[in-house]
Amino acid sequence: MGISATELGEVEVQTSSGQEPTDKKLAGRSPTQIALERLRKDKVAVVCSVIVALMVLAAILAPVITHLMKIYPTADTIPYQPSDVLDFNNGLPLKGPPNHGFWSTHPIGLAPRTGVDNLALLLYGLRTDLLIATVATVLSIGIGVVLGLIAGFSRGWLDRIVMFVTDLFLSFPFLLGALAMAPIIVERFGRGDNLGRLAKAQLIALIIILTVFGWMGLTRLIRGQVLSLREREFIQAALVMGVPTRRILFKELLPNLVAPIVVATSLTLPGLITAEAGLSFLGIGITGTPSLGQTIADAQIFWHTYPLYLWAPVLTITVLVVTLNLVGDSIRDAFDPRTRR
């Protein structure tokens, strides 16, 4: 004889002290609530999440911060001539690091040869990197989830075609594809002498490149999960009842794939941030807008005479990527019922 959920929701509990039984509601928790509770108790996840939140907030508020501090991210926005603050012989700042003491107006100094504030470069570079990586992550996750659902649920030629395309993209070298695609996209969208249009073209090119080469791993992961789920009783019952395929994919299967999607997102974002910085460092990324990779490329020739100019963006990327990876590992452990952290 079955017991309804309502009857299970309220039970009488006899206390050990012999007191009268009281009604106590036993509230069930979903796997997501259990995972969030485990994350809340994970000190590493909490600390890393706070660091990531602060960096994201600093990137979002970059225009406000630079306006209040009266620092500027590009050479065409500074209210002074570079020759007023830089040594003509070596291009290094006349005040502040590396040859002078702390400068409150520019806490981490000025960029050599341009006189742009290094803190403004960091804030806007962080803003650019997070924007590109976030958009590319959302697009690649969306493509990977849709193709994985289609390939895993379908049988026959459609599954073979999707997996053939996936394997084809996996076999193509990412760096070679980026080197080939970036000039083509920039040439297509950045015609003319308009620097603003060229910067937008480079931004679009980077997002397209990172998206095109970032969806394959999740597609294979989702396909494997769907292959297992499609044999479950609730999917078979939906098929027998004549539920439309679209509803089965997005109403029945997709909610059961939240955990792998969240984990994949948390681990894809830091990878794309590193990839964007690497492409910008190689000169096929952003050139008209501040970027951490571009700053590192500009600073490498000054690593002997002006190490802070190089180490500031390097440490920023390192801290951001390490904390994001630690958060991703914690999310993976929290959603995995076999772990006991």
DOSE-275190 format. One line per field, with one value per residue (C-alpha): residue number from 0; x, y, z. Coordinates in nm, 4 decimals. Layout:
! DOSE-275190
nr	[NUM|...]
x	[X|...]
y	[Y|...]
z	[Z|...]
END
This chain:
! DOSE-275190
nr	[0|1|2|3|4|5|6|7|8|9|10|11|12|13|14|15|16|17|18|19|20|21|22|23|24|25|26|27|28|29|30|31|32|33|34|35|36|37|38|39|40|41|42|43|44|45|46|47|48|49|50|51|52|53|54|55|56|57|58|59|60|61|62|63|64|65|66|67|68|69|70|71|72|73|74|75|76|77|78|79|80|81|82|83|84|85|86|87|88|89|90|91|92|93|94|95|96|97|98|99|100|101|102|103|104|105|106|107|108|109|110|111|112|113|114|115|116|117|118|119|120|121|122|123|124|125|126|127|128|129|130|131|132|133|134|135|136|137|138|139|140|141|142|143|144|145|146|147|148|149|150|151|152|153|154|155|156|157|158|159|160|161|162|163|164|165|166|167|168|169|170|171|172|173|174|175|176|177|178|179|180|181|182|183|184|185|186|187|188|189|190|191|192|193|194|195|196|197|198|199|200|201|202|203|204|205|206|207|208|209|210|211|212|213|214|215|216|217|218|219|220|221|222|223|224|225|226|227|228|229|230|231|232|233|234|235|236|237|238|239|240|241|242|243|244|245|246|247|248|249|250|251|252|253|254|255|256|257|258|259|260|261|262|263|264|265|266|267|268|269|270|271|272|273|274|275|276|277|278|279|280|281|282|283|284|285|286|287|288|289|290|291|292|293|294|295|296|297|298|299|300|301|302|303|304|305|306|307|308|309|310|311|312|313|314|315|316|317|318|319|320|321|322|323|324|325|326|327|328|329|330|331|332|333|334|335|336|337|338|339|340]
x	[0.0000|0.1549|0.2037|0.1460|0.4045|0.1692|0.1618|0.5402|0.5782|0.4499|0.5534|0.5281|0.8654|0.9042|1.1815|1.4347|1.3303|0.9832|0.8063|0.4867|0.5349|0.5333|0.4614|0.7796|0.7926|1.0631|1.1472|1.3253|1.6154|1.6963|2.0451|2.1103|2.0263|2.2530|2.5357|2.4933|2.5032|2.8262|2.9713|2.8787|3.0725|3.3766|3.6160|3.8296|3.5243|3.3998|3.7348|3.7900|3.4337|3.4868|3.8101|3.6427|3.3446|3.5750|3.7649|3.4428|3.3075|3.6294|3.6015|3.2372|3.3080|3.6282|3.4891|3.3700|3.6969|3.9146|3.6945|3.7104|4.0875|4.1360|4.3386|4.3025|4.3387|4.4505|4.7029|4.4382|4.2469|4.5292|4.5091|4.8871|5.1647|5.3669|5.6863|5.5780|5.5868|5.8351|6.2105|6.2903|6.5993|6.4541|6.0784|6.0432|5.8319|5.9938|5.7962|5.6871|5.8157|6.0553|6.3175|6.1241|5.9078|5.5363|5.3173|4.9696|4.8300|4.9321|4.9674|5.1355|5.3029|5.2733|5.3257|5.6561|5.6516|5.2794|5.2345|4.9069|4.8208|4.8974|4.6020|4.3636|4.5200|4.4628|4.1000|4.0043|4.2123|4.0345|3.7040|3.7876|3.9114|3.6105|3.3692|3.5233|3.5608|3.2085|3.0375|3.2438|3.1691|2.7936|2.7910|3.0113|2.8148|2.4880|2.6141|2.7630|2.4455|2.2131|2.4329|2.4958|2.1223|2.0494|2.3318|2.2593|1.8834|1.8778|1.9715|2.1318|2.2623|2.2048|2.4119|2.6908|2.6953|2.7101|2.9880|3.1808|3.1747|3.2738|3.5691|3.6671|3.6876|3.8716|4.1363|4.2015|4.4790|4.3332|4.6298|4.6521|4.2809|4.3063|4.6026|4.4105|4.0680|4.1602|4.3007|4.0088|3.7432|3.9235|3.9585|3.5894|3.4520|3.7257|3.7536|3.8373|4.0384|3.7818|3.9733|3.6531|3.5190|3.8494|3.8424|3.4887|3.5977|3.8840|3.6477|3.4039|3.6903|3.8163|3.4695|3.4050|3.7411|3.6997|3.3414|3.4197|3.6943|3.5280|3.2069|3.3326|3.4224|3.0828|2.9070|3.0744|3.0038|2.6331|2.5935|2.7304|2.4936|2.1945|2.2792|2.2372|1.9315|1.7312|1.6984|1.5443|1.1814|1.0614|1.1997|1.0517|0.7171|0.7279|0.7948|0.5052|0.2733|0.3678|0.5418|0.7082|1.0819|1.1545|0.9747|1.1608|1.4945|1.4440|1.1881|1.2878|1.6557|1.8000|1.7021|1.8911|2.2050|2.2361|2.5278|2.7627|2.6703|2.7481|3.0778|3.1729|3.0925|3.3015|3.5990|3.5587|3.5649|3.9231|4.0457|3.9031|4.0486|4.3928|4.3324|4.2278|4.5362|4.7556|4.6048|4.6392|4.9990|5.0646|4.9222|4.6020|4.3735|4.2705|4.4934|4.2757|4.1311|4.3245|4.3742|4.5809|4.7415|4.8266|4.9764|5.1965|5.3102|5.3996|5.5734|5.7986|6.0797|6.0797|6.0974|6.4574|6.4115|6.0421|5.9345|5.6151|5.4807|5.5026|5.4190|5.1007|4.8990|5.0658|4.9670|4.6172|4.5594|4.7182|4.5004|4.1838|4.2457|4.3600|4.0611|3.8181|3.9711|3.9460|3.5830|3.5236|3.6834|3.4689|3.1535|3.2443|3.2980|2.9758|2.7649|2.9330|2.7435|3.0413|3.2665|3.2597|3.4331]
y	[0.0000|0.3330|0.6359|0.9782|1.2576|1.4557|1.1783|1.1524|1.5285|1.5297|1.2655|1.2365|1.2352|1.0952|1.2771|1.0894|1.2753|1.1214|1.4401|1.4363|1.3717|1.6818|1.7324|1.8010|1.8653|1.6819|1.8982|1.7229|1.8876|1.8754|1.7776|2.1430|2.2546|1.9855|2.0962|2.4620|2.3642|2.1738|2.4731|2.7025|2.4816|2.4621|2.7323|2.7212|2.7725|3.0608|3.2434|3.1928|3.3006|3.6233|3.6934|3.6266|3.8429|4.1320|4.1058|4.0912|4.3908|4.5831|4.5036|4.6120|4.9335|5.0109|5.3343|5.4559|5.3707|5.5319|5.8414|5.8843|5.8279|6.0420|5.7741|5.6868|5.3583|5.4765|5.7258|5.9364|5.9944|6.1111|6.4863|6.5364|6.4833|6.1611|6.3668|6.5452|6.2253|6.0033|6.0068|6.0835|5.8592|5.5285|5.5888|5.5110|5.7253|6.0245|5.9519|5.6293|5.2810|5.1487|5.4106|5.6171|5.5667|5.5111|5.7547|5.7943|5.9460|5.6336|5.3506|5.0966|5.3462|5.4518|5.2478|5.3245|5.5040|5.5904|5.7336|5.5449|5.4479|5.0792|5.0379|5.1664|4.9223|4.6375|4.7282|4.7724|4.4723|4.2606|4.3986|4.3066|3.9567|3.8739|4.0069|3.8013|3.4849|3.5086|3.5611|3.2849|3.0506|3.1104|3.0564|2.7461|2.5942|2.6603|2.5013|2.2056|2.1382|2.1555|1.9372|1.6918|1.6570|1.6027|1.3554|1.1572|1.1313|1.0666|0.7372|0.6712|0.9216|1.2418|1.1155|1.0075|1.3451|1.5464|1.3307|1.3402|1.7215|1.7202|1.4887|1.6967|2.0145|1.8299|1.7144|2.0664|2.2580|2.5472|2.7797|2.7175|2.7861|3.1051|3.2290|3.1619|3.2916|3.6111|3.8077|3.6964|3.8114|4.1393|4.2037|4.1280|4.3428|4.6015|4.7651|5.1319|5.3568|5.3621|5.2410|5.1883|4.9581|4.7707|4.7190|4.5801|4.3522|4.2165|4.1639|3.9723|3.7728|3.6586|3.5595|3.3639|3.1854|3.0889|2.9756|2.7724|2.5788|2.5564|2.3530|2.0034|1.8717|1.9542|1.8022|1.4673|1.4902|1.5726|1.3041|1.0415|1.1522|1.1517|0.8029|0.6818|0.8906|0.8058|0.4452|0.5480|0.4760|0.8381|0.8953|0.5691|0.6634|1.0051|0.8409|0.5993|0.8872|1.0684|1.3656|1.5814|1.5356|1.9010|1.8744|1.5558|1.7194|2.0461|1.9544|1.6007|1.5540|1.9041|1.9469|1.6237|1.7672|2.0774|1.9406|1.8588|2.1846|2.3942|2.2131|2.2482|2.6206|2.6801|2.5029|2.6468|3.0128|3.0171|2.8209|3.0776|3.3647|3.2076|3.1424|3.5040|3.6344|3.4003|3.5076|3.8760|3.8114|3.6595|3.9699|3.8200|3.9480|4.2937|4.5863|4.8971|4.8144|4.7440|4.3715|4.1782|3.9714|4.2818|4.4469|4.1422|4.1522|4.5215|4.4708|4.1763|4.3985|4.5921|4.2919|4.3816|4.7545|4.7688|4.4299|4.5660|4.6578|4.2903|4.1181|4.3152|4.1685|3.8274|3.8028|3.9314|3.6566|3.3983|3.4879|3.5012|3.1688|2.9838|3.1009|3.0160|2.6695|2.6135|2.7233|2.4878|2.1983|2.2742|2.2874|1.9539|1.7969|1.9490|1.8086|1.4672|1.2509|1.0158|1.2782|1.3517|1.6880]
z	[0.0000|-0.1052|0.1132|-0.0322|-0.0188|0.2068|0.4628|0.4508|0.4926|0.8538|1.1052|1.4779|1.6496|2.0032|2.1901|2.4014|2.7186|2.7088|2.6097|2.4128|2.0419|1.8263|1.4610|1.2661|0.8944|0.7066|0.4068|0.1228|-0.0562|-0.4233|-0.5481|-0.6344|-0.2792|-0.1377|-0.3705|-0.2714|0.0957|0.0402|-0.1453|0.1417|0.3822|0.1532|0.2766|-0.0386|-0.2573|-0.0431|-0.0419|-0.4144|-0.4924|-0.2979|-0.4882|-0.8234|-0.7266|-0.6320|-0.9600|-1.1607|-0.9681|-1.0335|-1.4049|-1.4207|-1.2318|-1.4236|-1.5790|-1.2381|-1.0627|-1.3277|-1.3337|-0.9561|-0.9487|-1.2611|-1.4389|-1.8049|-1.9958|-2.3409|-2.4751|-2.6489|-2.3225|-2.0939|-2.0173|-2.0377|-2.2868|-2.2431|-2.2564|-1.9359|-1.7287|-1.9165|-1.9572|-2.3205|-2.3209|-2.1997|-2.1977|-1.8248|-1.5887|-1.4196|-1.0996|-0.9346|-1.0189|-1.1271|-1.0363|-0.7836|-0.4776|-0.4394|-0.6322|-0.4852|-0.8063|-1.0004|-0.7423|-0.9716|-1.2000|-1.5611|-1.8744|-2.0491|-2.3840|-2.3549|-2.0032|-1.9535|-1.5957|-1.5255|-1.2890|-1.5558|-1.8033|-1.5573|-1.4872|-1.8514|-1.9568|-1.6974|-1.8233|-2.1832|-2.0992|-1.8832|-2.1478|-2.4273|-2.2187|-2.0740|-2.4105|-2.5720|-2.2801|-2.3017|-2.6781|-2.6726|-2.3822|-2.5658|-2.8878|-2.7015|-2.5025|-2.8049|-3.0250|-2.7406|-2.6752|-3.0443|-3.0972|-2.7811|-2.8281|-3.2013|-3.3529|-3.6886|-3.9425|-3.7416|-3.4492|-3.6850|-3.8625|-3.5381|-3.3961|-3.7241|-3.7202|-3.3524|-3.4142|-3.7173|-3.5076|-3.2314|-3.4773|-3.6080|-3.4208|-3.2246|-3.2688|-3.6424|-3.6800|-3.4770|-3.6813|-4.0027|-3.8976|-3.7125|-4.0117|-4.2305|-3.9842|-3.9145|-4.2881|-4.3393|-4.0568|-4.0069|-4.3457|-4.3540|-4.1242|-3.8438|-3.5365|-3.3408|-3.6086|-3.6196|-3.2420|-3.2653|-3.5500|-3.3402|-3.0476|-3.2695|-3.4222|-3.0826|-2.9636|-3.2846|-3.2639|-2.8983|-2.9614|-3.2718|-3.0937|-2.7522|-2.7866|-2.8767|-2.5319|-2.3836|-2.6843|-2.6231|-2.2484|-2.2927|-2.5582|-2.3200|-2.0448|-2.2790|-2.4072|-2.0493|-1.9635|-2.2748|-2.1556|-1.8211|-1.7436|-1.7445|-2.0955|-2.2237|-2.0671|-2.2353|-2.5718|-2.5257|-2.4336|-2.7538|-2.5911|-2.8621|-2.9045|-2.8287|-2.4949|-2.4062|-2.4841|-2.2997|-2.0321|-1.9397|-2.0290|-1.9847|-1.6142|-1.5402|-1.7017|-1.4851|-1.2827|-1.5761|-1.7498|-1.4403|-1.3884|-1.7562|-1.7471|-1.4352|-1.5944|-1.9458|-1.8390|-1.6988|-2.0000|-2.2397|-2.0360|-2.0739|-2.4439|-2.5041|-2.3241|-2.5266|-2.8587|-2.7676|-2.6666|-3.0098|-3.1751|-3.3170|-3.0443|-2.9302|-3.0306|-3.0017|-2.6582|-2.3352|-2.2807|-2.0285|-2.3029|-2.5022|-2.1924|-2.1324|-2.4952|-2.4630|-2.1276|-2.2142|-2.3444|-2.0139|-1.7796|-1.6827|-1.6269|-1.5279|-1.3832|-1.2238|-1.5674|-1.6659|-1.3395|-1.2668|-1.5603|-1.5230|-1.1554|-1.2336|-1.4894|-1.2589|-0.9603|-1.1723|-1.3481|-1.0339|-0.8295|-1.1101|-1.1416|-0.7665|-0.7725|-1.0646|-0.8765|-0.5716|-0.7860|-0.9428|-0.6004|-0.4656|-0.7484|-0.7308|-0.4776|-0.4436|-0.2841|0.0874|0.1079]
END
